[in-house]
Structure formats: structure tokens, C-alpha cells
Amino acid sequence: MYKLIKLALLIALALMFFANAEAQNKAFTPVEGASLKAKIDNAIAQGKANAPGGRFWVGYQFEVRPGVAIDFEIVDASGTISISNDGWSIFSDSRYETRELGVFFFYEAARDSFTRAEVYNLRREHQYGGYPVYWAGHAANEESLGYLKSIIDSNAPEMNRLSDRAAFALALHDDARVESLLTDIIKKPAPESIRNRAIFWLGYTPESQAKNEFLAGIVRNEREPSDARQQAVSAIAMSRAATTLPLLESLYESMTSRDLKRRALSGIGRNDNRDGAATYLIRVAENATDLELKKSAIANLGRVAGEKSLGALMNTLDSNPEVELQKQAVMAIGRRPKDEAVPILIRTARNHPSVEVRKLAVQMLGHTGDERAISFFKELLAN
């Protein structure tokens, strides 16, 4: 009976979810036209004639790549709602993927142009500032990418922010041409902010050797601005492919900047070659002369599953003379699965010779919500 009730509830919630999206789209004013450009032009004409104050939105839906999510809500076990909508991030997690997105352009008749652009999840309700929305429907990739590229290619300074958002929308498309389009943006003269974001968003495109070599060239080019090199390392580091591990290791070895090295270590910690990643991070943790890089290597070991990485963290915790590195190991262990972390943290909180390390272990236990941690806290309070 409970299973049937739960199933009915899930179906009801799903129906509400779809109803909200459909109701929202129905509130839009549809526009006709032989092409996307024609529909947008017709929307502008209608908006100028009918929208109060000459301000309105023009939007359309596009084909979204799987496995990415923006503008979404997460409801945790306690009922807390978290919203991911910083307007710039692409969240890579298939659990929260948002496959129904629209790009919306805000038009101001007084300036006779679009002045703002946003990408919104059509499954979430938005108010659009109370302004009417003229809806061009679903656009095919060919038209959508072409229209966005025409905005990005504009060199007018007042179009920079619009171009930035257009590049963001372009990066979300489910189309093999996205990589080459972003690469073209990076190669051509463009405002630094747009170019840097295009470099970063290139990391979200499907894995390819050509892409990684292009990004590595930016990293290694000391004439490139620092921000561009940082974004390029971060873009490479998004790849979990085992074939990317040697490249990240090579970049770490060849770069002198601490920040660039730390970004490479972050990518190594996410790599699917867990044994190779753990081996390299352990070597950095043991041999690096920079304390911050040692700490970064230890922190990333916490993200690598397996006995090798856990053993290295325990060895640092128990045997390394540097208290700062011991504390970093505690934090890394605390982020691992509870069955691994909780027993080690309890032992550390109970027996470690450093008061600072014991206090940190207690704090990390407090974040687990585990029954074993609660029992340990009761024991401490009873003494």
C-alpha cells in the first residue's frame, strides 16, 4: 500500500511539474514567421505596438545538450529548497539536467535594441519582471546557432553583455558544431570577458583530443592573459577521461604559477583513472616544496575513491609532522563516504595528539549527521 501511495504522489508531482511549464508557455504571446529571424522581427514589431512602455521579452526554446543543468531547484530530505541560478554556471550532473531551456532577449523601444539576454529553465516559473513575453517557439539548431553567432560577432561595446549571454546559450546547445563555434570566438578578436567565458565553456563540450590540445596551447602560452590561462586549465580539468590524466600531469610539471598548478591538481582529483590520479597526488603531497600545493594535493586525494588514496590520507594524519597537513587530511577524509570517514574521524577526535586536529575532527563529525557520531558526542558530554 505504501508503495502505491508513494507512486501516486510521484505521478501527481510530475503532472504538476509539467502543468507549470505548459501554463507558463501558454502565458506567452506566440509569434509567427518563416524563420527564427522572421519570428523575432515580428515579435519586436508586435512588442513595439502593444507592450506597455515599449519593454518586453522575446524568447524561444532550443535543443539542450544532455547532462547539464542551470536554473534548477533541489529539494533536500528536510524540505529545504536550493536554487541554482547564478546566470553563468553550467552544472554537470545528469541528476539535475535541464533539457527544456529558453533564451530570452529583453527589448527596450527607447533604445531600439535588445539590452539584456537570459537563459531560463522552462520547467520553472519566472515572472519576467512583469513584462510581456513574445514567444518564437522551438528553434532548430541551425537557426538558433546562427542567430546567436550573429549577436556574438557584433563588435559594438554596448553589445558586450548581450554577446556574453549569447555565447552562454550557444554553449548549451546539443550540437557537434558548438566546439568549433566556441573555438572561433576564442581565436578572433573579442572582449576579454567573452573570450574567457568561451574558453571555460569549451570545457563542457564532448571530449576531444583537438579541444584539449587547443586549450593546452593557451595554458602554455605565457603571452596569454593570466585569466585566459586559468580558464583553459579549468576547462581541461572538467574532463574525467583517463586519457586526459597525462596532459594534466604534464601541465602541472611545466607551469610555474601556483594557481595554475592547483587547478591542474583539481582535475587530476576528478579523473577516472583513480589509481593513476592517487599515485600522482601522493607524489605531489610528499615531494612538493610549496605547502599550499601539498595541501591541494591532499584535498584532492579526498575526492579519489579507493584504498590507495584513503591510506595516503591516514598516513598523513598519523605520521606527517606538519599540523596543517594533518588538518587538511582530516577535511579530506571528512568528505569521503560516511562508512569510511566516520570511524577514522572518531578515532582522530578521541586519540590524536594535536588539540587542533582533534577539534577539527569533531567539527567534521558534526557535518555527517551519522548515528555513530551522535553517540560519540553523547559520550564526550557525559565525561
The 8 nearest C-alpha neighbors of each residue, nearest first, counted from 0:
[[1, 3, 2, 4, 5, 6, 7, 8],
 [2, 0, 4, 3, 5, 6, 7, 8],
 [1, 3, 5, 0, 4, 6, 7, 8],
 [2, 4, 6, 0, 1, 5, 7, 8],
 [5, 3, 7, 1, 6, 2, 8, 0],
 [4, 6, 2, 8, 3, 7, 1, 9],
 [7, 5, 3, 9, 8, 4, 2, 10],
 [6, 8, 4, 10, 5, 9, 3, 11],
 [9, 7, 11, 5, 6, 10, 12, 4],
 [8, 10, 12, 6, 11, 7, 13, 5],
 [11, 9, 13, 7, 8, 12, 14, 6],
 [12, 10, 8, 14, 13, 9, 7, 15],
 [11, 13, 15, 9, 14, 10, 16, 8],
 [14, 12, 16, 10, 15, 11, 9, 17],
 [13, 15, 11, 17, 16, 12, 18, 10],
 [14, 16, 18, 12, 13, 17, 19, 11],
 [17, 15, 13, 19, 14, 18, 12, 20],
 [16, 18, 14, 20, 19, 15, 21, 13],
 [17, 19, 15, 21, 20, 16, 22, 14],
 [20, 18, 22, 16, 17, 21, 23, 15],
 [21, 19, 122, 23, 17, 18, 22, 121],
 [20, 22, 18, 24, 23, 19, 25, 17],
 [23, 21, 25, 19, 20, 24, 18, 26],
 [22, 24, 20, 26, 21, 25, 19, 124],
 [23, 25, 21, 26, 27, 22, 20, 121],
 [26, 24, 22, 27, 23, 21, 28, 29],
 [25, 27, 23, 24, 22, 28, 132, 131],
 [28, 26, 132, 25, 24, 133, 134, 29],
 [27, 29, 133, 134, 132, 30, 26, 25],
 [30, 28, 134, 133, 135, 27, 31, 136],
 [31, 29, 135, 134, 38, 42, 133, 28],
 [30, 32, 38, 29, 135, 41, 33, 37],
 [33, 31, 38, 37, 34, 30, 35, 41],
 [32, 34, 37, 38, 35, 31, 36, 41],
 [35, 33, 37, 36, 32, 38, 142, 31],
 [34, 36, 38, 37, 39, 142, 138, 135],
 [37, 35, 39, 34, 38, 40, 146, 32],
 [38, 36, 32, 34, 40, 35, 39, 33],
 [39, 37, 32, 41, 35, 31, 40, 36],
 [38, 40, 42, 36, 41, 37, 35, 43],
 [39, 41, 37, 43, 42, 38, 36, 44],
 [42, 40, 44, 38, 43, 39, 37, 45],
 [43, 41, 39, 45, 40, 44, 133, 46],
 [42, 44, 46, 40, 41, 45, 47, 39],
 [45, 43, 41, 47, 42, 46, 40, 48],
 [46, 44, 42, 48, 43, 47, 49, 41],
 [45, 47, 50, 43, 49, 48, 44, 42],
 [46, 48, 53, 44, 45, 49, 43, 50],
 [49, 47, 45, 46, 44, 50, 53, 43],
 [48, 50, 46, 47, 45, 51, 53, 44],
 [49, 51, 46, 53, 47, 54, 52, 55],
 [52, 50, 53, 49, 54, 130, 55, 46],
 [51, 53, 54, 50, 108, 107, 47, 55],
 [52, 54, 108, 50, 47, 51, 107, 46],
 [55, 53, 107, 52, 106, 50, 108, 51],
 [54, 56, 131, 130, 106, 105, 132, 46],
 [57, 55, 105, 132, 104, 106, 133, 131],
 [56, 58, 133, 104, 103, 132, 134, 105],
 [59, 57, 103, 134, 102, 135, 104, 133],
 [58, 60, 135, 136, 101, 102, 137, 134],
 [59, 61, 101, 137, 100, 136, 138, 102],
 [62, 60, 138, 137, 63, 101, 100, 59],
 [61, 63, 172, 173, 140, 64, 60, 139],
 [64, 62, 172, 173, 98, 171, 61, 65],
 [63, 65, 173, 172, 171, 66, 67, 62],
 [66, 64, 67, 63, 98, 96, 173, 93],
 [65, 67, 93, 96, 92, 91, 64, 68],
 [68, 66, 91, 96, 90, 65, 92, 89],
 [69, 67, 96, 97, 90, 95, 89, 91],
 [68, 70, 71, 89, 90, 84, 83, 97],
 [71, 69, 84, 83, 120, 119, 82, 68],
 [72, 70, 83, 69, 82, 84, 73, 68],
 [71, 73, 82, 81, 83, 80, 74, 70],
 [74, 72, 81, 80, 75, 82, 71, 79],
 [73, 75, 80, 79, 78, 81, 72, 76],
 [76, 74, 78, 77, 79, 73, 80, 81],
 [75, 77, 78, 74, 79, 80, 73, 81],
 [78, 76, 75, 79, 74, 80, 73, 81],
 [79, 77, 75, 76, 74, 80, 73, 81],
 [80, 78, 74, 75, 77, 81, 76, 73],
 [79, 81, 74, 73, 78, 72, 82, 75],
 [82, 80, 73, 72, 74, 79, 83, 75],
 [83, 81, 72, 71, 84, 73, 80, 70],
 [84, 82, 70, 71, 85, 69, 72, 81],
 [83, 85, 70, 86, 82, 69, 71, 88],
 [86, 84, 87, 83, 88, 70, 69, 82],
 [85, 87, 84, 88, 117, 118, 70, 69],
 [86, 88, 85, 89, 167, 84, 164, 69],
 [89, 87, 90, 86, 85, 69, 84, 83],
 [88, 90, 69, 68, 67, 91, 87, 203],
 [89, 91, 68, 67, 69, 92, 88, 96],
 [92, 90, 67, 66, 68, 89, 93, 96],
 [91, 93, 94, 66, 95, 67, 90, 96],
 [92, 94, 66, 96, 95, 67, 91, 65],
 [95, 93, 92, 96, 66, 68, 91, 67],
 [96, 94, 93, 68, 92, 97, 71, 67],
 [95, 97, 68, 67, 93, 66, 94, 98],
 [98, 96, 68, 99, 95, 69, 67, 120],
 [97, 99, 63, 96, 100, 65, 64, 62],
 [100, 98, 97, 121, 120, 63, 122, 101],
 [101, 99, 120, 121, 119, 60, 98, 61],
 [100, 102, 60, 59, 119, 118, 61, 103],
 [101, 103, 118, 58, 59, 117, 60, 119],
 [102, 104, 58, 117, 116, 57, 118, 56],
 [103, 105, 116, 57, 56, 115, 113, 58],
 [104, 106, 56, 115, 113, 55, 114, 116],
 [107, 105, 113, 55, 54, 112, 56, 114],
 [108, 106, 54, 109, 110, 53, 112, 111],
 [107, 109, 111, 53, 110, 54, 47, 106],
 [110, 108, 107, 111, 53, 112, 54, 52],
 [111, 109, 108, 112, 107, 113, 114, 106],
 [112, 110, 108, 109, 107, 113, 106, 114],
 [113, 111, 110, 106, 107, 114, 108, 109],
 [112, 114, 106, 105, 115, 104, 107, 111],
 [113, 115, 105, 106, 112, 161, 107, 116],
 [116, 114, 105, 161, 104, 113, 117, 160],
 [115, 117, 104, 103, 161, 164, 105, 102],
 [116, 118, 103, 102, 119, 164, 104, 115],
 [117, 119, 102, 101, 103, 168, 100, 120],
 [120, 118, 101, 100, 121, 70, 117, 102],
 [119, 121, 100, 122, 70, 123, 99, 101],
 [122, 120, 123, 100, 99, 20, 119, 101],
 [121, 123, 20, 120, 124, 16, 19, 99],
 [124, 122, 121, 120, 125, 20, 71, 19],
 [123, 125, 23, 122, 126, 19, 20, 121],
 [126, 124, 127, 123, 23, 119, 128, 121],
 [125, 127, 128, 129, 124, 130, 23, 131],
 [128, 126, 129, 125, 130, 131, 56, 132],
 [129, 127, 126, 130, 125, 131, 55, 56],
 [128, 130, 127, 126, 131, 55, 132, 125],
 [129, 131, 55, 128, 127, 132, 54, 56],
 [132, 130, 55, 56, 129, 133, 50, 27],
 [131, 133, 56, 27, 57, 55, 28, 134],
 [134, 132, 28, 57, 42, 27, 29, 56],
 [133, 135, 29, 58, 136, 28, 27, 59],
 [136, 134, 59, 30, 38, 58, 29, 39],
 [137, 135, 59, 134, 60, 138, 29, 58],
 [136, 138, 60, 59, 61, 139, 135, 62],
 [139, 137, 61, 143, 60, 140, 136, 142],
 [138, 140, 141, 142, 143, 61, 137, 62],
 [141, 139, 143, 142, 144, 138, 62, 61],
 [140, 142, 144, 139, 143, 145, 138, 146],
 [143, 141, 145, 140, 144, 139, 146, 35],
 [142, 144, 140, 146, 145, 141, 138, 139],
 [143, 145, 147, 146, 141, 142, 140, 148],
 [146, 144, 142, 148, 143, 147, 141, 149],
 [145, 147, 149, 143, 148, 144, 142, 150],
 [148, 146, 144, 150, 165, 149, 145, 143],
 [147, 149, 151, 145, 150, 146, 144, 152],
 [150, 148, 146, 152, 147, 151, 145, 153],
 [151, 149, 147, 148, 152, 153, 162, 146],
 [150, 152, 162, 148, 153, 149, 147, 165],
 [153, 151, 149, 150, 148, 154, 162, 184],
 [152, 154, 151, 150, 155, 149, 158, 162],
 [153, 155, 152, 156, 158, 189, 159, 151],
 [154, 156, 158, 157, 153, 159, 152, 162],
 [157, 155, 158, 159, 154, 153, 190, 160],
 [158, 156, 155, 159, 160, 161, 114, 154],
 [159, 157, 161, 156, 155, 160, 162, 153],
 [160, 158, 162, 161, 156, 157, 163, 155],
 [159, 161, 163, 162, 158, 164, 115, 157],
 [160, 162, 158, 164, 163, 159, 115, 116],
 [161, 163, 151, 165, 159, 160, 164, 150],
 [164, 162, 160, 166, 193, 161, 165, 159],
 [165, 163, 167, 161, 166, 162, 116, 168],
 [164, 166, 162, 168, 167, 147, 163, 169],
 [165, 167, 169, 163, 164, 168, 162, 170],
 [166, 168, 164, 170, 165, 169, 163, 171],
 [169, 167, 165, 171, 170, 166, 164, 118],
 [168, 170, 166, 167, 171, 172, 165, 144],
 [169, 171, 167, 168, 172, 177, 166, 200],
 [170, 172, 168, 169, 63, 64, 173, 167],
 [173, 171, 63, 64, 169, 62, 174, 170],
 [172, 174, 64, 63, 62, 171, 175, 65],
 [173, 175, 176, 172, 177, 140, 64, 62],
 [176, 174, 177, 178, 173, 179, 205, 204],
 [175, 177, 174, 179, 178, 180, 181, 173],
 [176, 178, 180, 175, 179, 174, 181, 170],
 [179, 177, 181, 180, 176, 182, 204, 201],
 [178, 180, 182, 176, 181, 177, 183, 175],
 [179, 181, 177, 183, 182, 178, 176, 184],
 [182, 180, 184, 178, 183, 179, 197, 177],
 [183, 181, 179, 185, 180, 184, 178, 186],
 [182, 184, 186, 180, 181, 185, 179, 187],
 [185, 183, 181, 182, 187, 186, 180, 194],
 [184, 186, 182, 194, 183, 187, 181, 197],
 [187, 185, 183, 184, 182, 188, 189, 194],
 [186, 188, 184, 185, 189, 183, 182, 194],
 [189, 187, 186, 190, 185, 184, 194, 191],
 [188, 190, 187, 194, 191, 193, 184, 185],
 [191, 189, 193, 192, 194, 188, 159, 154],
 [190, 192, 194, 193, 195, 189, 227, 196],
 [191, 193, 195, 194, 190, 196, 163, 189],
 [194, 192, 196, 163, 195, 191, 190, 197],
 [193, 195, 197, 191, 185, 196, 192, 189],
 [196, 194, 198, 192, 227, 197, 193, 191],
 [195, 197, 199, 193, 198, 194, 200, 192],
 [196, 198, 194, 200, 195, 199, 181, 201],
 [199, 197, 195, 201, 196, 200, 231, 230],
 [198, 200, 196, 234, 230, 201, 197, 202],
 [201, 199, 197, 202, 203, 198, 196, 170],
 [200, 202, 198, 203, 199, 204, 197, 178],
 [201, 203, 234, 200, 204, 199, 235, 237],
 [204, 202, 201, 200, 205, 237, 234, 199],
 [203, 205, 201, 202, 178, 206, 200, 177],
 [206, 204, 207, 203, 202, 178, 175, 238],
 [205, 207, 204, 238, 208, 210, 240, 211],
 [206, 208, 210, 209, 205, 211, 204, 212],
 [207, 209, 211, 210, 212, 206, 213, 243],
 [210, 208, 212, 207, 211, 213, 214, 206],
 [209, 211, 213, 207, 208, 212, 214, 206],
 [210, 212, 214, 208, 213, 209, 215, 235],
 [213, 211, 215, 209, 214, 210, 208, 216],
 [212, 214, 210, 216, 211, 215, 209, 217],
 [215, 213, 211, 217, 216, 231, 212, 210],
 [216, 214, 218, 212, 217, 213, 211, 219],
 [215, 217, 213, 219, 214, 218, 220, 212],
 [216, 218, 214, 220, 215, 219, 228, 231],
 [219, 217, 228, 215, 216, 220, 231, 232],
 [218, 220, 216, 217, 221, 215, 254, 228],
 [219, 221, 217, 222, 223, 218, 216, 228],
 [220, 222, 223, 219, 218, 224, 217, 225],
 [223, 221, 220, 224, 225, 219, 217, 228],
 [222, 224, 221, 220, 225, 227, 228, 217],
 [225, 223, 227, 226, 222, 228, 221, 229],
 [224, 226, 228, 227, 229, 223, 221, 222],
 [227, 225, 229, 228, 224, 230, 195, 223],
 [226, 228, 230, 195, 224, 229, 225, 231],
 [229, 227, 218, 231, 225, 226, 230, 217],
 [230, 228, 226, 232, 231, 227, 259, 225],
 [229, 231, 233, 199, 227, 228, 232, 234],
 [230, 232, 234, 228, 214, 233, 229, 198],
 [233, 231, 235, 229, 234, 230, 236, 262],
 [232, 234, 236, 230, 231, 235, 262, 229],
 [233, 235, 202, 231, 199, 232, 236, 237],
 [236, 234, 232, 237, 233, 202, 238, 211],
 [235, 237, 266, 233, 238, 234, 232, 263],
 [238, 236, 234, 235, 202, 266, 239, 233],
 [239, 237, 236, 240, 235, 243, 206, 270],
 [238, 240, 270, 271, 269, 241, 237, 243],
 [239, 241, 242, 238, 243, 271, 270, 244],
 [240, 242, 272, 271, 243, 244, 270, 239],
 [241, 243, 240, 244, 245, 246, 272, 239],
 [244, 242, 246, 241, 240, 245, 247, 238],
 [243, 245, 247, 246, 241, 242, 248, 267],
 [246, 244, 248, 247, 243, 249, 242, 241],
 [245, 247, 249, 243, 248, 244, 250, 242],
 [248, 246, 250, 244, 249, 245, 263, 251],
 [247, 249, 245, 251, 246, 250, 244, 252],
 [250, 248, 246, 252, 247, 251, 245, 253],
 [251, 249, 247, 253, 252, 248, 254, 246],
 [252, 250, 260, 248, 249, 254, 253, 263],
 [251, 253, 249, 250, 254, 248, 260, 255],
 [252, 254, 250, 251, 249, 255, 219, 248],
 [255, 253, 251, 256, 252, 250, 260, 259],
 [254, 256, 257, 253, 260, 259, 252, 251],
 [255, 257, 259, 258, 254, 260, 261, 251],
 [258, 256, 260, 259, 261, 255, 292, 254],
 [259, 257, 261, 260, 256, 262, 229, 263],
 [260, 258, 262, 256, 261, 257, 229, 263],
 [259, 261, 251, 257, 263, 258, 262, 256],
 [262, 260, 264, 258, 263, 259, 257, 265],
 [261, 263, 265, 259, 264, 260, 233, 232],
 [262, 264, 260, 266, 261, 265, 247, 251],
 [265, 263, 267, 261, 266, 262, 268, 260],
 [266, 264, 262, 268, 263, 267, 299, 261],
 [265, 267, 236, 263, 269, 268, 264, 237],
 [266, 268, 264, 270, 269, 265, 276, 244],
 [267, 269, 299, 265, 266, 270, 303, 302],
 [270, 268, 266, 267, 239, 271, 265, 302],
 [271, 269, 239, 267, 272, 268, 241, 240],
 [270, 272, 239, 241, 273, 240, 269, 276],
 [273, 271, 241, 270, 275, 274, 276, 244],
 [274, 272, 276, 271, 275, 277, 303, 270],
 [273, 275, 277, 276, 272, 278, 307, 305],
 [276, 274, 278, 272, 273, 277, 279, 244],
 [275, 277, 273, 279, 278, 274, 267, 272],
 [276, 278, 280, 274, 308, 279, 275, 273],
 [279, 277, 275, 281, 276, 280, 274, 282],
 [278, 280, 282, 276, 281, 277, 275, 283],
 [281, 279, 283, 277, 296, 282, 278, 284],
 [282, 280, 284, 278, 279, 283, 277, 285],
 [281, 283, 279, 285, 280, 284, 286, 278],
 [284, 282, 280, 287, 286, 285, 281, 296],
 [285, 283, 293, 281, 296, 282, 286, 280],
 [284, 286, 282, 283, 281, 287, 293, 280],
 [285, 287, 283, 284, 282, 288, 293, 281],
 [288, 286, 283, 289, 293, 284, 285, 292],
 [289, 287, 290, 286, 293, 292, 285, 283],
 [288, 290, 292, 291, 287, 293, 257, 294],
 [291, 289, 293, 292, 294, 288, 287, 324],
 [292, 290, 294, 293, 289, 295, 257, 296],
 [291, 293, 295, 294, 289, 290, 296, 261],
 [292, 294, 284, 290, 296, 291, 295, 287],
 [295, 293, 291, 297, 292, 296, 298, 324],
 [294, 296, 292, 298, 293, 297, 291, 299],
 [295, 297, 293, 299, 280, 284, 294, 298],
 [298, 296, 300, 294, 299, 295, 284, 328],
 [299, 297, 295, 331, 300, 301, 296, 294],
 [300, 298, 268, 301, 296, 302, 297, 265],
 [301, 299, 297, 303, 302, 298, 308, 296],
 [300, 302, 331, 299, 298, 303, 332, 335],
 [301, 303, 299, 300, 268, 304, 269, 335],
 [304, 302, 300, 301, 268, 273, 308, 305],
 [303, 305, 302, 308, 273, 306, 301, 309],
 [306, 304, 307, 308, 309, 303, 273, 274],
 [305, 307, 309, 308, 310, 304, 311, 303],
 [308, 306, 310, 309, 305, 311, 277, 274],
 [307, 309, 311, 310, 277, 306, 300, 305],
 [310, 308, 306, 312, 311, 307, 313, 305],
 [309, 311, 313, 307, 312, 308, 306, 314],
 [312, 310, 314, 308, 309, 313, 315, 307],
 [311, 313, 315, 309, 314, 328, 310, 316],
 [314, 312, 316, 310, 315, 311, 317, 309],
 [313, 315, 311, 317, 312, 316, 318, 310],
 [316, 314, 319, 312, 313, 318, 317, 325],
 [315, 317, 325, 313, 314, 328, 318, 312],
 [318, 316, 314, 315, 313, 319, 325, 351],
 [317, 319, 315, 314, 316, 320, 313, 325],
 [318, 320, 315, 321, 317, 316, 325, 314],
 [319, 321, 322, 318, 325, 324, 315, 317],
 [322, 320, 324, 323, 319, 325, 315, 326],
 [323, 321, 325, 324, 326, 320, 356, 319],
 [324, 322, 326, 321, 325, 327, 294, 328],
 [323, 325, 327, 326, 321, 322, 294, 328],
 [324, 326, 316, 322, 328, 327, 323, 315],
 [327, 325, 329, 323, 328, 324, 356, 322],
 [326, 328, 324, 330, 329, 325, 294, 331],
 [327, 329, 331, 325, 326, 312, 330, 316],
 [330, 328, 326, 332, 327, 331, 333, 360],
 [331, 329, 333, 327, 328, 332, 326, 334],
 [332, 330, 301, 328, 298, 333, 334, 329],
 [333, 331, 329, 335, 334, 330, 340, 301],
 [332, 334, 330, 331, 340, 335, 363, 329],
 [335, 333, 332, 331, 301, 330, 336, 340],
 [334, 336, 332, 333, 340, 301, 337, 339],
 [337, 335, 339, 338, 340, 334, 333, 341],
 [336, 338, 340, 339, 341, 335, 367, 369],
 [337, 339, 336, 340, 341, 342, 335, 343],
 [340, 338, 337, 336, 341, 335, 342, 343],
 [339, 341, 337, 343, 333, 332, 338, 335],
 [340, 342, 344, 337, 343, 338, 345, 339],
 [343, 341, 345, 344, 340, 346, 339, 338],
 [344, 342, 346, 340, 345, 341, 347, 339],
 [343, 345, 347, 341, 360, 346, 342, 348],
 [346, 344, 348, 342, 347, 343, 349, 341],
 [345, 347, 343, 349, 344, 348, 350, 342],
 [348, 346, 344, 351, 350, 349, 345, 357],
 [349, 347, 357, 345, 360, 346, 361, 350],
 [348, 350, 346, 347, 345, 351, 357, 344],
 [349, 351, 347, 348, 346, 352, 357, 345],
 [350, 352, 347, 353, 357, 348, 349, 356],
 [351, 353, 350, 354, 357, 356, 347, 355],
 [354, 352, 356, 355, 351, 357, 322, 358],
 [353, 355, 357, 356, 358, 352, 351, 359],
 [356, 354, 358, 353, 357, 359, 326, 322],
 [355, 357, 359, 353, 358, 354, 326, 360],
 [356, 358, 348, 354, 360, 359, 355, 351],
 [359, 357, 361, 355, 360, 356, 354, 362],
 [358, 360, 362, 356, 361, 357, 363, 355],
 [361, 359, 357, 363, 348, 344, 362, 358],
 [362, 360, 364, 358, 359, 363, 348, 365],
 [363, 361, 359, 365, 364, 360, 358, 366],
 [362, 364, 360, 365, 366, 361, 333, 359],
 [365, 363, 361, 367, 366, 362, 372, 360],
 [364, 366, 362, 363, 367, 368, 361, 372],
 [365, 367, 363, 364, 368, 362, 333, 369],
 [366, 368, 369, 364, 365, 363, 337, 372],
 [369, 367, 366, 365, 370, 372, 373, 364],
 [368, 370, 367, 372, 371, 373, 337, 341],
 [371, 369, 373, 372, 374, 368, 375, 367],
 [372, 370, 374, 369, 373, 375, 341, 342],
 [371, 373, 375, 369, 370, 374, 364, 376],
 [374, 372, 370, 376, 375, 371, 377, 369],
 [375, 373, 377, 371, 372, 376, 370, 378],
 [374, 376, 378, 372, 373, 377, 371, 379],
 [377, 375, 379, 373, 378, 374, 372, 380],
 [378, 376, 374, 380, 375, 379, 381, 373],
 [377, 379, 375, 381, 376, 380, 374, 382],
 [380, 378, 376, 377, 381, 382, 375, 374],
 [381, 379, 377, 378, 382, 376, 375, 374],
 [380, 382, 378, 379, 377, 376, 375, 374],
 [381, 379, 380, 378, 377, 376, 375, 349]]
